[in-house]
Amino acid sequence: MYQQLRAPERLFRLGQWVVAFLFAFFLIKVGASLIADLPLLSTGPQQSDFLDQRSAQQVQQQILPLEQSIAELQKYAELSQERLLRSQDEYSKDKQSFDNWRAARGSTEQAENNPEVISRVRKLDEQLKKQTAISSELQQWQKKIEAQRDRLQPLQQQLNALNNQANQAYEQALYHSSLKAFAIRLLFVAPLLIAAIWLFRRHRNSQHWPFAWGFIFFALFAFFFELVPYLPSFGGYIRYGVGALLTFLGGKALMHALQQYLERKHQEQTAPQEERKQEIRYEKALESMAKGQCPGCERGMPGIEGAVLNYCMHCGLKTHEVCSQCGLRHNAFFPYCPACGSAAAAHPRAATVTQESKNQA
């Protein structure tokens, strides 16, 4: 297959795209550094700025000793709870030992009148009294804890009210700050988008197209990554409304471009053969022919068995011709015959070279 571009041309084209991407990369870095250094964008509201610090400190000063008192009372209550558990465990063990001993002694003498029985019963009674005292002590600690918590509850409610007020004010300030940040970013991004649209329409195919495309990539990055994520929500309708508007404009532009493309192709098909060949770029013709497509209507040209195809069956464009000198059938867009080197008189490039040769002679 024939290559549509020379090797140096492909290398230069690749280098131009590298320049475009590098230019966009450095512009993006400069823009990001500029945005980061803006004081109105780098600093935002803090929740502590909207809290009534004086009232909150007063409430905190009242809450702190109550919390310390509750923590201290809980320690005493935990110690009492541990003593009660140990006493209950000792009583359970002594009661089990007494029951076993009483069962063993019951067969030899009257256990009810035995001094050992009386001593053991008195010990169990003392343990029960000890458990009762510890339990009463634990209840007293718990009552004191509940009393301190009753005093603490309204103070905590007061502090929560102050925090809620601060949160509401903070959310409003954050909302206004996001609007301000979006407006500032819009002031930076909107001119970039306008310039990118102008460059795309005027200079995307000019001699300096790598810089034009680099700036276009930079503007697109600024729009999608520096502006769109900061769109205010307003319940979501702005974000989705912008998306719907962009989709509508993009779809309308796409349909308009398709209509223009079809009209242009229709006009090309009605033009004479030589005029159509002159309007088709040489590199594009080679690329299309290498893909098995017509350079004019860009439709596929499948081969027909047993037939030599010299014209496109869709639009009638002449794609192959026979050399008038050697009879070789070749691409109609070649300016010279690849077999004998004869110039194609109908080809503008070959005609120009032939005329220059005659003038020099």
C-alpha positions in Angstrom: 0.0 0.0 0.0 1.1 3.5 -0.7 1.9 5.8 2.2 0.1 9.1 2.2 2.9 11.0 3.8 6.7 10.8 3.4 8.8 9.6 6.3 10.1 13.0 7.2 6.6 14.4 6.9 5.3 11.8 9.3 8.2 12.6 11.7 7.5 16.3 11.5 3.8 15.8 12.0 4.5 13.7 15.1 6.9 16.3 16.4 4.2 19.0 15.9 1.7 17.0 18.0 4.3 16.6 20.7 4.8 20.4 20.6 1.0 20.9 20.9 0.7 18.6 23.9 3.8 20.0 25.6 2.5 23.6 25.1 -0.9 22.5 26.6 0.9 20.8 29.5 2.9 23.9 30.5 -0.1 26.2 30.1 -2.1 23.9 32.4 0.7 24.0 35.0 0.9 27.8 34.8 -2.9 28.1 35.1 -3.1 25.7 38.0 -0.4 27.6 39.9 -2.1 30.9 39.2 -5.5 29.5 40.5 -3.8 28.0 43.6 -2.1 31.3 44.5 -5.4 33.4 44.4 -6.2 34.3 48.0 -9.9 34.2 47.4 -9.7 30.6 46.2 -7.1 29.2 48.5 -8.8 30.3 51.7 -12.4 29.4 52.6 -14.7 30.0 55.6 -14.1 27.9 58.8 -16.8 26.7 61.0 -15.1 28.1 64.1 -15.4 31.6 62.7 -19.2 31.5 63.1 -19.3 30.0 66.6 -20.1 32.4 69.5 -16.8 31.7 71.2 -17.6 33.6 74.4 -20.9 31.9 75.1 -19.4 28.5 74.1 -16.5 29.0 76.5 -18.8 29.9 79.3 -20.9 26.8 78.7 -17.7 24.7 78.4 -16.5 26.0 81.7 -19.7 24.8 83.4 -19.6 21.5 81.6 -16.0 20.6 82.3 -16.3 20.3 86.2 -19.6 18.3 85.8 -17.9 15.9 83.4 -14.9 15.5 85.7 -17.3 14.9 88.7 -19.2 12.3 86.7 -16.0 10.5 85.7 -14.8 10.5 89.4 -18.2 9.1 90.6 -18.1 6.5 87.9 -14.8 5.3 89.2 -16.2 4.9 92.8 -19.3 3.2 91.4 -17.1 0.7 89.5 -15.1 0.0 92.6 -18.3 -0.6 94.6 -19.5 -2.9 91.8 -16.3 -4.9 91.9 -16.5 -5.2 95.7 -20.1 -6.4 95.4 -19.2 -9.0 92.8 -16.4 -10.3 95.1 -18.7 -10.4 98.1 -21.3 -12.3 96.1 -18.7 -14.8 94.9 -17.4 -15.3 98.5 -20.9 -15.8 99.8 -21.7 -18.3 97.0 -18.5 -20.3 97.8 -19.2 -20.3 101.6 -22.8 -21.3 101.0 -21.8 -24.2 98.9 -19.2 -25.3 101.4 -21.7 -25.0 104.2 -24.3 -27.1 102.3 -21.7 -29.8 101.7 -20.5 -29.9 105.2 -24.0 -29.9 106.6 -24.9 -32.9 104.4 -21.9 -34.8 105.6 -22.6 -34.1 109.3 -26.3 -34.7 109.2 -25.9 -38.5 109.5 -24.0 -38.5 112.8 -25.6 -35.7 114.9 -28.2 -33.0 115.0 -26.9 -30.4 112.7 -29.3 -27.7 114.0 -27.8 -27.6 117.5 -24.2 -27.9 116.4 -22.0 -24.9 117.3 -20.2 -25.2 114.0 -23.4 -24.9 112.1 -24.3 -21.8 114.1 -20.9 -20.2 113.4 -21.2 -20.9 109.7 -24.7 -19.5 109.5 -23.6 -16.3 111.3 -20.8 -15.9 108.8 -23.2 -16.2 105.9 -25.5 -13.6 107.5 -22.6 -11.2 107.8 -21.7 -11.6 104.2 -25.3 -10.9 103.2 -25.3 -7.8 105.3 -22.0 -6.8 103.6 -23.6 -7.3 100.2 -26.6 -5.2 101.2 -24.3 -2.4 102.4 -22.2 -2.5 99.2 -25.3 -2.5 97.1 -26.7 0.5 98.9 -23.4 2.3 98.5 -23.5 1.5 94.7 -27.0 2.9 94.5 -25.9 6.1 96.2 -23.1 6.6 93.7 -25.5 5.9 90.8 -27.9 8.5 92.1 -25.2 11.1 92.4 -24.1 10.3 88.8 -27.7 10.7 87.6 -28.0 14.0 89.4 -24.8 15.3 87.8 -26.1 14.2 84.4 -29.4 16.0 84.9 -27.3 19.2 85.5 -25.2 18.5 82.5 -28.0 17.8 80.0 -29.3 21.4 79.7 -25.7 22.7 79.3 -25.0 20.3 76.5 -28.3 21.3 74.8 -27.2 24.9 75.0 -23.8 24.1 73.5 -25.5 22.1 70.7 -27.8 25.0 70.0 -24.7 27.3 69.6 -23.1 24.7 67.3 -26.2 24.4 65.2 -26.4 28.2 64.7 -22.7 28.2 63.8 -23.3 25.3 61.3 -26.1 27.2 59.6 -24.1 30.4 59.3 -21.1 28.3 58.1 -23.2 26.6 55.4 -24.5 29.9 54.1 -20.9 31.3 54.0 -19.7 28.2 52.3 -22.4 28.5 49.7 -21.5 32.2 49.0 -17.8 31.3 48.9 -18.5 28.6 46.3 -20.4 31.2 44.2 -17.5 33.6 44.5 -14.9 30.9 43.6 -17.0 29.9 40.6 -17.4 33.5 39.4 -13.6 34.0 39.7 -12.8 30.8 37.8 -15.4 31.8 35.2 -13.6 35.1 34.7 -10.4 33.2 33.9 -12.0 30.3 31.9 -14.5 32.2 29.8 -11.9 34.2 27.8 -9.9 31.0 27.4 -12.9 29.3 25.8 -13.6 32.2 23.6 -10.0 32.3 22.4 -10.0 28.5 21.9 -13.2 28.7 19.8 -11.6 31.5 17.7 -8.4 29.5 17.2 -10.3 26.4 16.3 -12.3 28.3 13.6 -9.4 30.3 12.2 -6.1 28.7 12.9 -6.6 24.9 13.5 -5.2 24.2 10.0 -2.8 27.1 9.8 1.0 27.0 9.8 1.1 27.4 13.6 -1.6 24.8 14.3 0.4 23.0 17.1 0.2 26.1 19.3 -3.4 26.6 18.4 -4.3 23.0 19.3 -2.2 23.2 22.4 -4.1 26.3 23.6 -7.4 24.5 22.7 -6.4 21.5 24.9 -5.5 23.9 27.7 -8.9 25.7 27.4 -10.8 22.3 27.4 -8.9 21.2 30.5 -9.6 24.5 32.3 -13.3 24.1 31.5 -13.8 20.5 32.5 -11.4 20.3 35.5 -11.1 23.9 36.8 -14.6 25.2 36.2 -17.2 22.4 35.8 -16.4 20.7 39.2 -17.1 24.1 40.9 -20.5 24.7 39.4 -23.0 25.6 42.2 -25.5 22.8 42.6 -28.8 24.7 43.3 -30.4 21.4 43.8 -28.6 20.0 40.7 -30.5 21.8 38.0 -27.6 24.2 37.0 -25.2 21.3 36.6 -27.7 19.2 34.6 -29.0 22.3 32.8 -25.5 23.2 31.6 -25.1 19.6 30.5 -28.4 19.6 28.6 -27.5 23.0 26.9 -24.0 21.7 25.9 -25.6 18.5 24.6 -28.1 20.5 22.6 -25.5 22.8 21.1 -23.2 20.0 20.3 -25.9 17.9 18.7 -27.1 20.9 16.7 -23.6 21.6 15.5 -23.1 17.9 14.6 -26.3 17.8 12.6 -25.4 21.1 10.8 -21.9 19.7 10.0 -23.5 16.5 8.7 -25.8 18.5 6.5 -23.0 20.7 5.1 -20.9 17.5 4.5 -23.7 15.9 2.5 -24.3 19.1 0.5 -20.6 19.4 -0.2 -20.3 15.8 -1.4 -23.4 16.3 -3.6 -21.8 19.4 -5.2 -18.5 17.6 -5.7 -20.2 14.7 -7.5 -21.9 17.0 -10.0 -18.5 18.8 -10.8 -16.4 17.7 -13.8 -13.8 14.9 -13.3 -10.7 17.1 -13.5 -12.1 19.7 -11.2 -13.0 17.1 -8.6 -9.5 15.6 -8.8 -7.9 19.0 -8.3 -10.0 19.7 -5.2 -9.0 16.4 -3.5 -5.7 16.7 -1.5 -3.0 14.3 -2.9 -2.2 12.8 0.5 -5.9 12.3 1.2 -6.4 10.5 -2.1 -3.5 8.1 -1.4 -4.8 7.5 2.1 -8.3 6.8 0.9 -7.2 4.5 -1.9 -5.0 2.6 0.5 -8.1 1.9 2.6 -10.1 0.8 -0.4 -12.3 4.0 -0.3 -13.2 6.5 -2.9 -11.3 9.8 -2.3 -14.4 11.7 -3.5 -17.5 10.2 -1.7 -15.4 8.3 0.9 -17.5 5.1 0.3 -15.9 1.7 0.1 -15.0 0.3 -3.4 -15.3 -3.5 -3.3 -13.8 -5.4 -6.2 -16.0 -7.0 -8.8 -14.8 -10.4 -10.0 -13.6 -10.4 -13.6 -13.9 -6.6 -13.9 -11.3 -3.8 -14.0 -12.5 -0.9 -12.0 -11.4 2.5 -13.1 -14.3 4.6 -11.7 -16.1 4.7 -8.4 -19.4 2.9 -8.7 -21.0 5.4 -6.2 -20.0 8.8 -7.5 -18.3 8.1 -10.8 -14.9 9.6 -9.8 -12.1 8.3 -12.0 -9.7 6.4 -9.6 -7.4 4.6 -12.1 -6.1 5.4 -15.6 -3.8 3.9 -18.2 -0.5 5.6 -19.0 -0.5 7.0 -22.5 3.2 6.1 -23.0 3.6 2.6 -21.6 0.0 1.4 -21.1 0.4 0.7 -17.3 -2.8 1.0 -15.3 -2.1 3.0 -12.1 -3.7 5.4 -9.6 -5.3 8.3 -11.4 -4.0 10.7 -8.7 -0.3 9.8 -9.4 1.4 12.8 -11.1 3.8 10.5 -12.8 3.6 6.9 -14.2 5.4 4.6 -11.8 6.6 2.5 -14.7 8.0 4.9 -17.3 7.9 8.2 -15.4 5.8 10.0 -17.9 3.9 13.0 -16.5 0.2 12.9 -16.4 -0.8 16.0 -18.4 -4.2 16.3 -16.6 -2.5 16.3 -13.1 -1.9 19.9 -11.9 1.4 19.0 -10.1 2.8 17.2 -13.1 1.7 19.8 -15.5 3.5 22.5 -13.5 6.7 20.5 -13.5 6.4 19.8 -17.2 5.9 23.4 -18.0 8.9 24.4 -15.9 11.0 21.9 -17.8 9.9 23.3 -21.1 10.7 26.8 -20.0 14.2 25.8 -18.9 14.8 24.1 -22.2 
